[in-house]
Amino acid sequence: MTELKKATADGKAEPPARSVRVVILALMIAMLLAMLDNMIVGTAMPTIVGDLGGMEHLSWVVTAYTLATAVSTPIWGKLGDMYGRKGIFLTSIVIFLIGSVLSGMAQDMGQLIGFRAVQGLGAGGLMVGVMAIIGDLVPPRERGKYQGMMAGVMAVAMIGGPLVGGTITDHLGWRWSFYINLPLGAVALAMVTAVLHLPRKERRKAKVDYLGTALLTVGITSIVLVTTWGGTEYAWGSAVIMELIALGVASLAGFFFVERKAAEPIVPFHIFRNRNFTLMSLVGFMAGFVMFGAVLFLPLFQQSVQGASATNSGLLLLPMLLAMMIVSLVAGRITTSTGRYKIFPILGSILMVAGLFLLSTMDTGTTRFTSGVYMAVLGAGMGFLMQITMLVAQNSVELKDMGVASSSTTLFRTLGSSFGVAIMGALFTGRVQDEMTARGGGGATEKSAQLDAAHLEMLPAAMREAYQYAVASGTHIAFLVGGSVAVFALVAALFVKEVPLRGSAKPESAPDDDGTAPTPPAAAKATQNA
C-alpha cells in the first residue's frame, strides 16, 4: 500500500486518506457482521425452535451471545493494547466465523446455545477492535468524517437485519442465517490482512491479569443474568436473583482490589481519573439504556396499538435511524472542521430527553406520522451522542490505553442496554398486567408479548381494546422512566470540558486529570507541517 510521508509526533509515516478509507471500509464490514447477527437470528428463531425444539431454552440463544460479548469486550481491548491490534482483531473475526459455522451445524438447542457463546466471544473483539483500530489510525480531529459511516452501518443492520433474516429463513433455511456470515467474514479478513498496516508494537513483558479477568467475568456475568432473568425467569426478590447480586458485588469488589496491584490491569483505573473519560462513560451508559429500550418497545407499540405488520418491523424504526445517521454525519463534519464538540453531547442529551418524553405521551389515538416525528427527535439526540462519546473518550487517554478505553466505553454502553431493557421491560410488563386485570382482559396477559396485529384481530373487541390501552399505558411508563434517566446524561454532558482534539500528530503524553491533553511542542509542529 502506497503511503504518503506525512510527519507525525513520533516521526513515523502516516497513511494517506485514500488508504484509510479502504481500511475503514474493511472495518465497517466487520462491524456489520456483529450488528447484523442478532437481528437476522432473531427473525429466524421461531423456525429454529420448530426444528430443534427446546422452547424452554429459547432465551438462552440470545443471552449466551450477549453474555459472551459483554464478558469478552474488556479482555479483547487489553489484549490489543498488549500484543498488537491487528493480530488480535483478526483472531476475533476467525472465532466469530467458527462460531457461525458451528451454530449453523447445531443439532439440538444445547449445541446452538454453546456455539452462540463462541460467536459472542468473537463479536466482543469485533466491536472493540474496530473502535480501537480507528483510534490508532485516525486522529480524533479527523475522526468525525467517519461517524456517518458507523451510524449508517447501525441503521443498515437494524433495518435490513429482520428483512434479510426473514428472506434467508424462508428460501434457504434457518442454518443460512448463520452461514451468511462466512462470505462477509471472508471479505473482512482478506481486506484487513491486505490493507491494514499498523506500527509494530513492542510486546509488553507483564503477564495477562488472569485473576482480574476471572473476577471481572464473574461480575459481568452476574450483572447480565440479573438484568436478563429478573422479573421474567425469576422474581426480583427470589433467592437466585439475590444470590447473583451478592456474587456480582463480591466479584466486582475483589476485582477493584486486584486491579490496583496488577502489573497490567484489564481495566486500568487511572483512565477514570480523567474527567471527560468518566463523564463519557456515564453518557454512553445512559445512551445504551435508552437506545435498546426504544428499539424494543417502539415496534411493539406500533404492531399492537397502531396495527403495523411485524414483517416490516425494521422499517418501523426508519425515522429514528435515519435522523440518527444524518445528524451523526453532520456532527462529525462540524467536529472535524472546527475541532469543537462539547455542544454535541449537550444537544444530544436535550433531544434524547425531549424525544423520550414525547414518546411517553403516545396513546391509542397517536398516528404513525406523529410517532415517527417523536422517533426522529430521539434519533437526532442519539446521532449527537453515539460516536461523540467514543471520540471524546479516546481523546482523553494515552495511545497505549486506546484498547481499554474503547472496550470500557463499549462495555458501559452494553451494560446500560442490559439495565435499560430489564428496568423498562419490568415496568412495561407490570403496567400491562395491571391494566389488563383492571379492564377485565387478564386472559390475554400471559401472551401479551406475542400479540401482533394479526392475532389482535382474532380477539373479542373488548379484550382487543383493553390490550391496546394496556400496551399504550405500559409504553408510557417505560419511556417516562427512560426520559428521567436520560436527564442524568444531560447533567454529565454539561460538565464535559472542551479539550482540543489531537490532530494528525499523535502525542504519547497523558491527558491531565482535569481532561486536558497536552501536546508536546514537537507534536504540535509536526501537526502544523502535515
Secondary structure as UniProt FT lines:
FT   STRAND          5..6
FT   TURN            9..10
FT   HELIX           17..52
FT   HELIX           55..57
FT   HELIX           58..83
FT   HELIX           85..104
FT   HELIX           109..137
FT   HELIX           140..143
FT   HELIX           144..146
FT   HELIX           147..171
FT   TURN            174..175
FT   HELIX           176..179
FT   HELIX           181..195
FT   HELIX           210..229
FT   TURN            231..233
FT   TURN            236..237
FT   HELIX           239..259
FT   TURN            260..261
FT   HELIX           269..273
FT   HELIX           275..304
FT   HELIX           310..312
FT   HELIX           313..316
FT   HELIX           318..338
FT   HELIX           343..359
FT   TURN            360..361
FT   TURN            364..365
FT   HELIX           368..395
FT   HELIX           399..401
FT   HELIX           402..438
FT   TURN            439..440
FT   HELIX           442..444
FT   TURN            446..447
FT   HELIX           448..450
FT   HELIX           453..456
FT   TURN            457..458
FT   HELIX           461..494
FT   TURN            513..514
FT   HELIX           521..529
//
